[in-house]
């Protein structure tokens, strides 16, 4: 995942006139979205992914 500095750099590149307040609010929104998508991605892997993928998440060696 991107850290806060990387997120702010991308925002600044795309919105060079953004003030610090806007930069902070956008950064928080991006972080929330990334966390939400990460949770959904992991949940999908656990429920719909292959046995090998699910095993990798739990550091379990599954022979297929």
C-alpha positions as CSV (number, residue, x, y, z in Angstrom):
1,X,0.0,0.0,0.0
2,X,1.0,3.6,-0.5
3,X,2.1,5.5,2.5
4,X,0.9,9.0,3.4
5,X,3.8,10.8,1.7
6,X,3.3,8.8,-1.5
7,X,-0.4,9.6,-1.6
8,X,0.3,13.3,-1.0
9,X,2.9,13.4,-3.7
10,X,0.4,12.0,-6.2
11,X,-2.3,14.5,-5.1
12,X,0.1,17.4,-5.4
13,X,1.2,16.3,-8.9
14,X,-2.5,16.2,-10.0
15,X,-3.8,19.2,-7.9
16,X,-0.8,21.6,-7.6
17,X,-3.1,24.4,-6.3
18,X,-4.5,22.3,-3.4
19,X,-4.1,23.9,0.0
20,X,-2.9,21.8,3.0
21,X,-6.5,21.4,4.3
22,X,-7.6,19.9,1.0
23,X,-4.5,17.8,0.8
24,X,-5.1,16.3,4.2
25,X,-8.8,15.6,3.6
26,X,-8.0,13.9,0.2
27,X,-5.2,11.9,1.8
28,X,-7.5,10.6,4.5
29,X,-10.2,9.7,1.9
30,X,-7.6,7.8,-0.2
31,X,-6.3,5.9,2.9
32,X,-9.9,4.9,3.9
33,X,-10.6,3.7,0.3
34,X,-7.3,1.7,0.2
35,X,-8.1,0.1,3.5
36,X,-11.6,-0.8,2.4
37,X,-10.4,-2.3,-0.9
38,X,-7.7,-4.2,0.9
39,X,-10.2,-5.7,3.3
40,X,-12.5,-6.6,0.5
41,X,-9.6,-8.1,-1.5
42,X,-8.5,-10.3,1.4
43,X,-12.1,-11.3,2.1
44,X,-12.6,-12.4,-1.5
45,X,-9.4,-14.4,-1.5
46,X,-10.4,-16.2,1.7
47,X,-13.9,-17.0,0.3
48,X,-13.4,-17.3,-3.4
49,X,-9.7,-17.7,-4.0
50,X,-8.0,-21.0,-4.8
51,X,-6.9,-23.3,-2.0
52,X,-3.3,-22.5,-2.8
53,X,-4.0,-18.8,-2.4
54,X,-5.9,-19.3,0.8
55,X,-3.0,-21.4,2.1
56,X,-0.5,-18.7,1.2
57,X,-2.5,-16.2,3.3
58,X,-2.2,-18.4,6.3
59,X,1.4,-19.4,5.5
60,X,0.3,-23.0,5.1
61,X,1.8,-25.3,2.5
62,X,-1.1,-26.9,0.5
63,X,-0.2,-29.4,-2.2
64,X,-2.5,-29.2,-5.2
